[in-house]
Amino acid sequence: MKRYILLALLITMTSSLFAQLSNPPGLNLIRTEDLRKDLYALADAHFNGRSAGTLDELKASMWLGEKFRAIGLKPAGDDGTYFQYFSILRNHIADNSSIQINNTPLKLWKDVAIAQMANINLNAPIVYLGNAADVDTNALDVKDKVVAIEANSKGINLDVSLPTWRYNRYIYNKYGQALLKRGALAIIFIADEVAEKGWDDAAENFKRGNYDIEGGPNQTVTAQAPVIWLHANAKKELQGNTGTIKMNLIVSQYSYPSLNIAGMVTGTDATLKSEYLMYSGHSDAHGIRNVIKNDSIYYGADDNGSVDVAMLANARAFVKNPPKRSVLFVIHGAEERGLLGSKYFSAHPTIPIKNIVAVLNGDMIGRNNTDSATILGFKPPHRNSLDLVNMALAANKEGPNFKLNTTWDEVTHVEGWYFRSDHLPYARLGIPAIMYTSLLHPDYHTPQDNAENINYPKLKKMADWMYRTGWKVANAAMRPMTDKGFKLER
């Protein structure tokens, strides 16, 4: 009997030892209550949705920087601070621009929306082409003409996130590009039912203009021909080819500051501490926009406050238990403006870029089913490091054990989400990079993406997964290798 008791105790002690070995130290410092408390603070109305380049983004960044300091991260920004400032360049249609149809002035953004900016002053007749579904835009003589064409959604997949935000671009790609290639002086799209439904969202996006950092492709407006949208009721006035347009569009540019927040834990190994595991997220959301369900603040709790607070939790764990390599935490600014913060940091790193061994990026990790999630960069051609993917898969198996939905990493997936988050600039440089996500949901980019709607047990599991992966990378004898021949075609 004693022999059986001793055997049972030995099995129990051995199982406990293996469990301890498979659980990295510091895992107990990733706590649901901290995640909830931090997210309710970050996604509070006090920060007005943290729109990039606003005082609200700056205030939220100061809050995050103070969190870095309190946790014990060392400054990794510029000049011994937690911050790296950069300028956002914004191009938009100036308020003194004007458009008239048949000598009737139109109110910008209410009666007419400018989808493609251009500096232009013209007075010309309008050639009405008809419904887009009935027109071969590749065969028309439209050189030096202002053309009007009715939008038509036939053949366009609207089973996507934010369809009303994206519809105008789909229409332009399907019909407008061909018209401009054939020399159209300007294009007028007449809204169909889908465009009318999304008018407010689209007009708000167009009104904001485009954004970039210095040296980027959108730094200056190079388009020569404007593209505008009119409401459906304009069709009657333009059908008989009797319409005229007077258009004086003035593109205005100015710059304003955004910033990245950066902190670090120094590694313990004399040699490996010069290498860095990097955690990546973004601080900004969409600010104050159109009212949805009686609210206009786009709180950005899941997108991307969930990752920011998970990074804070991971930072607490690493500060108390430093690994062999150093760990860099970068919360980027202006991601929603086109990955601007990560583009800037990857071009102006505060540590040698070649010393970053891997980037663990997160985007929206706090919603949907508690037992499912995914990583992007899992499959070729998006995968750039099998070593890193295998570490992430092993970490998932040892801990949260999510059922992984890998379809989102398919090249043919309609969302193309791999190209829409902050790991991308680093992956383009050949740095092993993956993105953690719990996938999209109906509250994406709405005021209902708030702290109350977060699945906190899910967020805890995602934070655990990111920490487990990071612990493996930061303590591995060899840095993860970039896959031979990796190249992003898009």
C-alpha positions as CSV (number, residue, x, y, z in Angstrom):
1,M,0.0,0.0,0.0
2,K,2.8,2.4,0.9
3,R,4.4,1.6,-2.4
4,Y,1.3,2.8,-4.3
5,I,1.0,5.9,-2.2
6,L,4.7,6.8,-2.9
7,L,4.1,6.1,-6.6
8,A,1.1,8.4,-6.6
9,L,3.0,11.2,-4.9
10,L,5.8,10.8,-7.3
11,I,3.4,11.1,-10.3
12,T,1.8,14.1,-8.7
13,M,5.1,15.9,-8.1
14,T,6.4,15.0,-11.6
15,S,3.2,16.4,-13.2
16,S,3.5,19.5,-11.2
17,L,7.1,20.0,-12.2
18,F,6.3,19.6,-15.9
19,A,3.5,22.1,-15.5
20,Q,5.8,24.6,-14.0
21,L,8.4,24.1,-16.7
22,S,5.8,24.6,-19.5
23,N,4.4,27.7,-17.9
24,P,6.8,30.6,-18.2
25,P,7.5,32.6,-15.0
26,G,5.4,35.8,-14.8
27,L,2.2,34.2,-16.3
28,N,0.5,34.8,-13.0
29,L,1.1,38.5,-13.4
30,I,-1.2,38.6,-16.4
31,R,-4.5,39.2,-14.6
32,T,-8.0,39.6,-15.9
33,E,-8.8,42.3,-13.3
34,D,-5.8,44.4,-14.6
35,L,-6.8,44.0,-18.2
36,R,-10.4,45.1,-17.4
37,K,-9.3,48.1,-15.3
38,D,-6.8,49.3,-17.9
39,L,-9.1,48.9,-20.8
40,Y,-12.0,50.8,-19.1
41,A,-9.5,53.6,-18.5
42,L,-8.1,53.7,-22.0
43,A,-11.4,53.3,-23.9
44,D,-13.1,55.9,-21.7
45,A,-15.0,58.8,-23.2
46,H,-12.4,61.1,-21.6
47,F,-10.1,60.3,-24.6
48,N,-12.8,60.9,-27.2
49,G,-11.9,57.9,-29.4
50,R,-8.1,58.7,-29.6
51,S,-8.2,60.0,-33.2
52,A,-4.7,60.2,-34.7
53,G,-3.0,63.6,-34.6
54,T,-5.4,65.1,-32.0
55,L,-4.9,66.1,-28.4
56,D,-7.0,63.1,-27.5
57,E,-4.4,60.7,-29.0
58,L,-1.6,62.7,-27.3
59,K,-3.4,62.5,-23.9
60,A,-3.9,58.7,-24.3
61,S,-0.3,58.3,-25.3
62,M,0.8,60.2,-22.2
63,W,-1.4,57.8,-20.1
64,L,0.3,54.8,-21.8
65,G,3.7,56.3,-21.3
66,E,3.0,56.8,-17.6
67,K,1.8,53.1,-17.4
68,F,5.2,52.1,-19.0
69,R,7.0,54.1,-16.3
70,A,5.0,52.7,-13.4
71,I,5.4,49.1,-14.6
72,G,9.2,49.6,-14.7
73,L,9.9,49.6,-18.4
74,K,13.0,51.6,-19.4
75,P,12.4,54.4,-21.9
76,A,13.0,53.4,-25.5
77,G,11.8,56.5,-27.4
78,D,13.8,59.5,-28.4
79,D,16.1,61.4,-26.1
80,G,15.6,59.2,-23.1
81,T,11.8,59.4,-23.2
82,Y,9.0,56.9,-23.8
83,F,8.0,58.8,-26.9
84,Q,8.9,59.1,-30.6
85,Y,7.2,62.0,-32.3
86,F,6.5,62.2,-36.0
87,S,4.5,64.4,-38.3
88,I,1.4,63.3,-40.1
89,L,0.9,65.1,-43.5
90,R,-2.8,65.6,-44.3
91,N,-4.2,66.6,-47.7
92,H,-7.8,67.6,-47.9
93,I,-10.2,69.7,-49.9
94,A,-10.1,73.3,-48.6
95,D,-13.3,74.8,-47.3
96,N,-13.3,77.6,-50.0
97,S,-13.6,75.0,-52.8
98,S,-16.8,75.1,-54.8
99,I,-18.9,73.0,-57.2
100,Q,-21.9,74.1,-59.2
101,I,-24.2,72.0,-61.4
102,N,-26.2,74.1,-63.9
103,N,-25.2,77.2,-61.9
104,T,-26.6,75.8,-58.7
105,P,-24.1,75.8,-55.8
106,L,-23.8,72.5,-54.0
107,K,-22.9,72.0,-50.4
108,L,-19.7,70.1,-50.0
109,W,-20.1,66.7,-48.3
110,K,-23.9,67.1,-48.1
111,D,-24.9,67.5,-51.7
112,V,-21.6,66.4,-53.3
113,A,-18.7,64.3,-52.0
114,I,-15.2,64.5,-53.5
115,A,-13.7,61.0,-53.6
116,Q,-10.5,61.8,-55.5
117,M,-8.9,65.2,-54.9
118,A,-7.2,67.3,-57.5
119,N,-6.3,71.0,-57.8
120,I,-8.5,72.1,-60.7
121,N,-10.6,74.9,-62.0
122,L,-13.0,74.0,-64.8
123,N,-16.2,74.9,-66.5
124,A,-17.5,72.2,-68.8
125,P,-20.5,70.3,-70.2
126,I,-21.3,67.0,-68.6
127,V,-21.6,63.9,-70.8
128,Y,-24.1,61.4,-69.3
129,L,-23.0,57.8,-70.0
130,G,-25.9,55.9,-68.4
131,N,-25.9,53.1,-65.9
132,A,-22.5,51.5,-65.2
133,A,-23.8,48.0,-65.8
134,D,-24.8,48.9,-69.4
135,V,-21.6,50.7,-70.3
136,D,-18.2,49.4,-71.6
137,T,-16.0,51.8,-69.9
138,N,-13.0,50.4,-71.7
139,A,-14.3,51.4,-75.1
140,L,-15.7,54.9,-74.7
141,D,-14.2,58.1,-76.2
142,V,-14.1,60.2,-73.0
143,K,-10.9,62.2,-73.6
144,D,-11.1,65.7,-72.1
145,K,-14.7,65.2,-71.1
146,V,-16.5,65.4,-67.8
147,V,-18.6,62.2,-67.6
148,A,-21.4,61.2,-65.4
149,I,-22.2,57.5,-64.7
150,E,-24.7,55.8,-62.5
151,A,-23.1,53.4,-59.9
152,N,-24.2,49.8,-60.0
153,S,-23.3,47.1,-57.4
154,K,-23.8,44.2,-59.8
155,G,-20.8,41.8,-59.5
156,I,-19.4,43.5,-56.4
157,N,-19.0,41.5,-53.2
158,L,-20.4,43.5,-50.3
159,D,-20.1,40.6,-47.8
160,V,-17.1,42.4,-46.2
161,S,-16.4,44.5,-43.1
162,L,-17.4,48.1,-43.5
163,P,-19.1,47.7,-46.9
164,T,-20.4,51.3,-46.9
165,W,-16.9,52.6,-46.2
166,R,-15.5,50.6,-49.1
167,Y,-18.2,50.6,-51.8
168,N,-17.1,53.9,-53.4
169,R,-13.6,52.5,-53.9
170,Y,-15.0,49.3,-55.4
171,I,-17.0,51.3,-57.9
172,Y,-14.0,53.4,-58.8
173,N,-11.8,50.4,-59.3
174,K,-14.4,48.7,-61.5
175,Y,-15.5,51.7,-63.6
176,G,-13.6,54.8,-62.8
177,Q,-10.0,53.7,-63.5
178,A,-10.8,52.8,-67.1
179,L,-12.5,56.1,-67.7
180,L,-9.5,58.0,-66.3
181,K,-7.1,55.9,-68.4
182,R,-9.1,56.9,-71.5
183,G,-8.5,60.6,-70.6
184,A,-11.7,61.7,-68.8
185,L,-11.3,65.2,-67.4
186,A,-13.4,64.4,-64.4
187,I,-15.8,61.7,-63.2
188,I,-19.2,62.1,-61.6
189,F,-20.7,59.0,-60.0
190,I,-24.4,59.1,-59.4
191,A,-25.3,57.2,-56.2
192,D,-27.3,54.0,-56.3
193,E,-29.1,52.6,-53.4
194,V,-26.0,51.1,-51.8
195,A,-24.1,54.4,-52.1
196,E,-27.0,56.4,-50.7
197,K,-27.2,54.1,-47.7
198,G,-23.5,54.7,-47.0
199,W,-23.4,58.4,-47.9
200,D,-22.7,59.8,-44.5
201,D,-19.8,57.4,-43.8
202,A,-18.3,57.8,-47.2
203,A,-18.6,61.6,-47.1
204,E,-17.0,61.7,-43.7
205,N,-14.0,59.6,-44.9
206,F,-13.6,61.7,-48.1
207,K,-13.8,65.0,-46.1
208,R,-10.9,63.9,-43.9
209,G,-8.7,63.5,-46.9
210,N,-5.6,61.3,-47.0
211,Y,-2.6,61.0,-44.7
212,D,1.0,60.0,-44.9
213,I,4.4,60.6,-43.4
214,E,7.2,62.5,-45.2
215,G,8.4,60.5,-48.2
216,G,5.2,58.4,-48.5
217,P,3.2,57.9,-51.7
218,N,0.4,60.1,-50.4
219,Q,2.6,63.0,-49.2
220,T,1.4,65.1,-52.1
221,V,-1.7,64.9,-54.3
222,T,-0.7,64.0,-57.9
223,A,-4.1,63.2,-59.4
224,Q,-5.1,65.5,-62.3
225,A,-8.7,64.5,-62.6
226,P,-11.2,64.7,-59.7
227,V,-13.8,62.0,-58.9
228,I,-17.0,63.2,-57.2
229,W,-20.3,61.7,-56.1
230,L,-23.8,63.2,-56.4
231,H,-27.0,61.9,-54.9
232,A,-29.4,59.7,-57.0
233,N,-31.8,62.6,-57.6
234,A,-29.1,64.3,-59.8
235,K,-29.8,61.7,-62.5
236,K,-32.9,63.6,-63.8
237,E,-30.9,66.8,-64.3
238,L,-28.0,65.1,-66.1
239,Q,-29.7,62.5,-68.3
240,G,-30.3,64.7,-71.4
241,N,-26.6,65.8,-71.7
242,T,-27.7,69.3,-70.9
243,G,-25.8,69.6,-67.6
244,T,-22.8,71.8,-67.0
245,I,-20.4,71.8,-64.1
246,K,-18.3,74.6,-62.6
247,M,-15.6,73.2,-60.2
248,N,-13.0,75.0,-58.3
249,L,-11.2,72.5,-56.1
250,I,-8.3,73.5,-53.9
251,V,-6.2,70.9,-52.1
252,S,-4.8,72.1,-48.8
253,Q,-2.0,70.4,-46.8
254,Y,-0.8,70.7,-43.3
255,S,1.0,68.6,-40.8
256,Y,0.4,67.8,-37.1
257,P,2.1,65.5,-34.6
258,S,1.5,61.9,-33.7
259,L,3.7,59.6,-31.7
260,N,4.9,56.1,-30.9
261,I,5.2,54.9,-27.3
262,A,8.3,52.7,-26.6
263,G,9.6,51.0,-23.6
264,M,11.9,48.0,-23.0
265,V,13.2,45.3,-20.6
266,T,16.9,44.6,-20.8
267,G,17.8,41.0,-21.3
268,T,19.9,39.0,-18.9
269,D,22.3,37.3,-21.3
270,A,25.5,39.2,-21.9
271,T,25.4,38.4,-25.6
272,L,21.7,38.0,-26.4
273,K,20.6,41.2,-24.6
274,S,21.7,43.2,-27.7
275,E,18.8,41.4,-29.6
276,Y,15.2,42.4,-29.2
277,L,11.8,40.7,-29.2
278,M,9.3,43.3,-30.1
279,Y,5.6,43.6,-29.1
280,S,3.5,45.8,-31.3
281,G,0.1,47.5,-31.1
282,H,-1.5,50.8,-31.9
283,S,-3.0,53.5,-29.7
284,D,-5.3,55.4,-32.0
285,A,-9.0,54.7,-32.9
286,H,-11.5,56.8,-34.9
287,G,-12.4,59.6,-32.7
288,I,-15.8,61.2,-32.9
289,R,-17.8,60.5,-36.1
290,N,-21.3,59.8,-37.3
291,V,-23.9,58.7,-34.7
292,I,-24.6,55.0,-34.4
293,K,-27.1,53.8,-31.8
294,N,-27.1,57.2,-30.0
295,D,-23.4,57.4,-29.6
296,S,-20.7,59.2,-31.7
297,I,-17.5,58.3,-29.8
298,Y,-15.6,55.4,-31.5
299,Y,-14.0,54.1,-28.3
300,G,-11.7,51.5,-29.9
301,A,-11.8,49.1,-27.0
302,D,-11.1,46.0,-29.1
303,D,-9.4,48.0,-31.9
304,N,-6.9,48.4,-30.5
305,G,-7.2,49.0,-26.7
306,S,-7.3,45.3,-26.1
307,V,-3.8,44.8,-27.5
308,D,-2.5,47.8,-25.6
309,V,-3.6,46.5,-22.2
310,A,-2.4,43.0,-23.1
311,M,1.0,44.6,-23.8
312,L,0.9,46.3,-20.4
313,A,0.2,42.9,-18.8
314,N,3.0,41.3,-20.7
315,A,5.3,44.1,-19.7
316,R,4.5,43.5,-16.0
317,A,5.5,39.8,-16.5
318,F,8.7,40.5,-18.3
319,V,9.8,43.3,-15.9
320,K,9.6,40.8,-13.0
321,N,11.2,38.0,-15.0
322,P,13.6,39.3,-17.6
323,P,14.5,36.8,-20.4
324,K,17.8,36.4,-22.1
325,R,17.0,38.8,-24.9
326,S,15.7,42.3,-24.4
327,V,12.0,42.9,-25.0
328,L,10.8,46.1,-26.8
329,F,7.2,47.3,-26.5
330,V,6.1,49.7,-29.1
331,I,2.5,51.1,-29.2
332,H,2.3,52.8,-32.6
333,G,0.4,56.0,-33.4
334,A,-1.7,56.7,-36.4
335,E,-2.3,53.1,-37.5
336,E,-5.8,54.0,-38.6
337,R,-4.3,56.6,-40.9
338,G,-2.4,54.0,-42.9
339,L,0.1,52.3,-40.5
340,L,1.9,55.6,-40.2
341,G,3.5,55.0,-36.8
342,S,4.9,51.6,-37.7
343,K,6.1,52.9,-41.1
344,Y,7.9,55.7,-39.2
345,F,9.4,53.5,-36.5
346,S,10.6,50.9,-38.9
347,A,12.3,53.6,-40.9
348,H,13.6,55.5,-37.8
349,P,14.1,52.8,-35.2
350,T,15.4,53.8,-31.7
351,I,17.4,50.5,-31.6
352,P,19.3,48.9,-34.5
353,I,16.6,47.4,-36.7
354,K,18.7,44.4,-37.5
355,N,18.7,43.5,-33.9
356,I,14.9,43.0,-33.8
357,V,14.6,39.2,-34.0
358,A,10.8,39.0,-34.2
359,V,7.7,41.2,-34.1
360,L,4.6,40.0,-32.2
361,N,1.8,42.3,-33.4
362,G,-1.8,42.3,-32.1
363,D,-4.9,43.8,-33.6
364,M,-8.3,43.2,-32.0
365,I,-7.9,40.3,-29.5
366,G,-10.9,40.8,-27.2
367,R,-14.1,39.6,-28.9
368,N,-15.9,36.6,-30.3
369,N,-15.8,33.0,-29.1
370,T,-13.6,32.4,-26.1
371,D,-12.1,29.2,-27.7
372,S,-11.2,30.5,-31.2
373,A,-8.6,32.9,-32.6
374,T,-5.9,33.0,-35.2
375,I,-2.6,34.4,-36.3
376,L,-1.9,36.1,-39.6
377,G,1.5,35.4,-41.2
378,F,0.7,31.7,-40.6
379,K,0.7,30.6,-44.3
380,P,2.8,31.4,-47.3
381,P,3.0,33.8,-49.0
382,H,2.3,35.8,-45.9
383,R,4.4,33.6,-43.6
384,N,7.9,34.9,-43.4
385,S,9.2,32.7,-40.6
386,L,8.3,29.1,-40.1
387,D,10.4,29.2,-36.9
388,L,8.3,32.0,-35.4
389,V,5.0,30.4,-36.4
390,N,6.1,27.1,-34.8
391,M,6.9,28.9,-31.6
392,A,3.5,30.5,-31.6
393,L,1.7,27.2,-32.3
394,A,3.6,25.5,-29.5
395,A,2.7,28.3,-27.1
396,N,-0.9,28.0,-28.1
397,K,-0.9,24.2,-27.5
398,E,0.8,24.6,-24.1
399,G,-1.6,27.2,-22.9
400,P,-4.8,28.7,-24.3
401,N,-5.3,25.9,-26.9
402,F,-7.3,28.1,-29.3
403,K,-9.0,26.5,-32.3
404,L,-7.2,28.4,-35.1
405,N,-9.2,29.8,-38.0
406,T,-6.5,30.0,-40.7
407,T,-8.8,31.0,-43.6
408,W,-8.2,34.6,-42.9
409,D,-4.6,34.2,-43.9
410,E,-5.6,32.9,-47.4
411,V,-4.5,35.2,-50.3
412,T,-8.0,35.0,-51.6
413,H,-9.7,36.1,-48.4
414,V,-11.9,39.1,-49.2
415,E,-10.7,41.2,-46.2
416,G,-6.9,41.1,-47.1
417,W,-6.4,41.7,-43.4
418,Y,-2.7,40.7,-43.4
419,F,-1.9,44.0,-45.1
420,R,-3.9,46.2,-42.6
421,S,-1.9,46.1,-39.4
422,D,1.4,47.2,-37.9
423,H,3.4,44.1,-38.4
424,L,3.5,44.8,-42.2
425,P,6.3,47.4,-42.4
426,Y,8.5,45.1,-40.4
427,A,7.6,42.0,-42.4
428,R,8.5,43.9,-45.6
429,L,12.0,44.4,-44.1
430,G,12.3,40.6,-43.6
431,I,11.9,40.7,-39.9
432,P,9.9,37.6,-38.7
433,A,6.5,38.9,-37.9
434,I,3.0,37.6,-37.0
435,M,-0.3,39.2,-36.0
436,Y,-2.6,37.9,-33.2
437,T,-6.3,38.5,-33.6
438,S,-9.7,37.3,-32.5
439,L,-11.1,38.5,-35.8
440,L,-13.7,41.0,-36.8
441,H,-17.2,41.5,-35.4
442,P,-20.2,43.7,-36.1
443,D,-19.1,46.5,-33.7
444,Y,-15.8,47.0,-35.7
445,H,-15.2,50.7,-36.2
446,T,-18.4,51.7,-34.4
447,P,-19.1,53.3,-31.0
448,Q,-20.2,49.9,-29.8
449,D,-16.6,48.8,-29.8
450,N,-16.5,49.7,-26.1
451,A,-15.0,48.2,-22.9
452,E,-18.3,46.8,-21.8
453,N,-18.5,44.5,-24.8
454,I,-15.1,42.9,-24.4
455,N,-14.8,39.2,-23.7
456,Y,-12.3,39.5,-20.8
457,P,-11.7,35.7,-20.4
458,K,-10.8,35.7,-24.1
459,L,-8.6,38.7,-23.7
460,K,-6.8,37.0,-20.8
461,K,-6.1,33.9,-23.0
462,M,-4.9,36.0,-25.9
463,A,-2.5,37.9,-23.6
464,D,-1.3,34.6,-22.2
465,W,-0.6,33.3,-25.7
466,M,1.4,36.4,-26.7
467,Y,3.4,36.1,-23.5
468,R,4.1,32.4,-23.9
469,T,5.3,33.0,-27.5
470,G,7.4,35.9,-26.5
471,W,9.0,34.0,-23.7
472,K,10.1,31.3,-26.2
473,V,11.5,33.7,-28.7
474,A,13.3,35.8,-26.0
475,N,15.0,32.7,-24.5
476,A,15.7,30.6,-27.6
477,A,19.3,29.8,-28.4
478,M,18.9,30.9,-32.0
479,R,16.8,33.8,-33.3
480,P,13.9,32.8,-35.6
481,M,15.0,32.7,-39.2
482,T,13.3,34.4,-42.1
483,D,12.0,31.9,-44.6
484,K,14.3,31.6,-47.7
485,G,12.9,33.5,-50.7
486,F,10.2,35.4,-48.7
487,K,8.8,38.3,-50.7
488,L,5.4,40.0,-50.4
489,E,4.0,40.6,-53.8
490,R,1.4,43.2,-52.7
